[in-house]
Amino acid sequence: MMGSIIFEEIKIGMISSYSKVIGEKDVFGFSEITGDRNPLHLDANYASETIFGKRVAHGMLCGSLFSTIFGSQFPGEGCVYLEQNLSFRKPIFFNDQVVATVEVAEIDYERRIVMFETKCEVGDYTVIVGSAKILMPKK
């Protein structure tokens, strides 16, 4: 699903996804923006000695892909991101293709709030799960 959708068209079960390959440039850029310079993300020698055996992407970098969906495609223009919770289940490595998906779980018609289930997957693995709350604009 692409583009903006108005509140009155949203139905429980609607789904939207966004896919991105997370590369070294993305990880280093995210580190620069946030100040998170954990060597687990940036230093291959350090990361090789961890339980992961190599560098991993920031979980929050991948979790931020939900913002791409909400602000740019579904629901899209004018919505306000009120809340997000995340659980990081598996590591995301450099050059993994992450597919972020949101699904409408509940709709509060009186307050114009839509609750979503959110997840990120890499191949057959779910790497992040959570939920989000979005405020929809008036017409």
C-alpha positions in Angstrom: 0.0 0.0 0.0 1.5 3.4 -1.0 0.6 7.0 -0.4 -1.6 8.6 2.2 -4.9 7.2 3.3 -7.7 9.0 5.2 -8.9 7.9 8.6 -12.3 6.8 7.3 -10.7 4.3 4.9 -8.6 2.5 7.5 -9.7 -1.0 8.4 -8.5 -3.6 10.9 -6.1 -6.0 9.2 -4.7 -3.5 6.6 -1.0 -4.0 6.1 1.9 -2.0 4.7 5.6 -2.9 4.3 8.9 -1.2 3.5 12.1 -3.0 2.6 15.7 -1.7 3.0 19.1 -3.3 2.8 21.0 -2.0 5.9 24.6 -1.2 4.8 27.7 0.0 6.5 26.9 3.6 5.4 23.5 3.4 7.1 25.0 2.1 10.4 27.8 4.7 10.4 25.4 7.5 9.5 23.0 6.4 12.3 25.9 6.3 14.7 26.9 9.9 13.7 23.3 11.2 14.1 22.6 9.6 17.4 26.1 9.5 19.0 25.8 5.8 19.6 29.3 4.7 18.9 29.2 1.3 20.5 32.0 -0.7 19.0 29.6 -3.6 18.5 28.3 -1.6 15.5 31.5 0.1 14.3 34.6 -2.0 15.1 34.9 -5.3 13.2 37.7 -6.5 15.5 35.7 -5.8 18.6 32.5 -7.3 17.3 34.3 -10.5 16.2 34.9 -11.2 19.9 31.2 -10.8 20.9 28.4 -13.4 20.9 27.4 -12.2 17.4 30.9 -12.8 15.9 30.6 -9.7 13.7 29.2 -6.2 13.6 25.5 -5.7 14.0 23.2 -2.8 13.0 21.6 -0.7 15.7 18.2 -2.1 16.6 16.8 1.4 16.7 18.0 2.1 13.1 15.9 -0.8 11.9 13.0 0.1 14.2 13.0 3.5 12.6 11.8 2.0 9.4 8.3 2.0 10.9 8.5 5.8 10.8 9.1 5.6 7.0 5.9 3.6 6.6 3.8 5.8 8.9 5.0 9.2 7.6 5.3 8.4 3.9 3.0 5.6 2.9 0.5 4.4 5.5 -1.3 6.2 6.9 1.0 8.9 5.5 0.8 12.6 5.3 -0.3 14.5 8.5 -0.4 11.5 10.9 1.3 11.9 14.3 3.5 9.1 15.7 2.4 8.9 19.4 3.9 5.7 20.7 6.1 2.8 19.8 7.3 -0.2 21.7 9.9 -2.6 20.4 11.4 -5.9 21.3 14.7 -6.9 19.7 14.6 -10.7 19.0 17.6 -11.3 16.8 20.6 -9.4 15.5 20.6 -7.6 12.2 23.8 -7.8 10.3 25.4 -5.4 7.7 23.8 -5.9 4.3 20.7 -7.7 5.6 17.5 -6.9 3.8 15.1 -5.8 6.5 11.4 -5.8 5.7 9.4 -3.6 8.1 5.6 -4.4 8.3 2.8 -2.6 10.1 -0.7 -4.0 10.5 -3.8 -2.2 11.8 -4.8 -3.9 15.1 -7.3 -1.5 16.6 -9.1 1.7 15.7 -10.3 4.3 18.3 -12.9 6.2 16.1 -13.7 8.8 18.8 -10.1 9.9 19.3 -8.9 9.2 15.7 -6.2 6.9 16.9 -5.0 3.8 15.1 -3.0 1.0 16.9 -0.6 -1.1 14.8 1.3 -4.3 15.3 4.8 -3.8 14.0 7.6 -6.2 13.0 10.8 -6.4 11.1 12.0 -9.5 9.4 15.2 -10.6 7.8 14.5 -13.6 5.6 12.5 -16.2 7.6 13.4 -14.6 10.9 11.5 -12.0 12.9 14.1 -9.7 14.3 11.9 -6.9 15.9 8.3 -7.0 17.1 6.2 -4.3 18.7 3.3 -2.0 18.5 2.6 1.6 17.6 0.0 4.2 18.1 -0.8 6.9 15.4 -3.0 9.9 15.6 -4.8 10.6 12.4 -5.5 14.2 11.2 -8.9 15.5 10.5 -9.9 15.9 6.9 
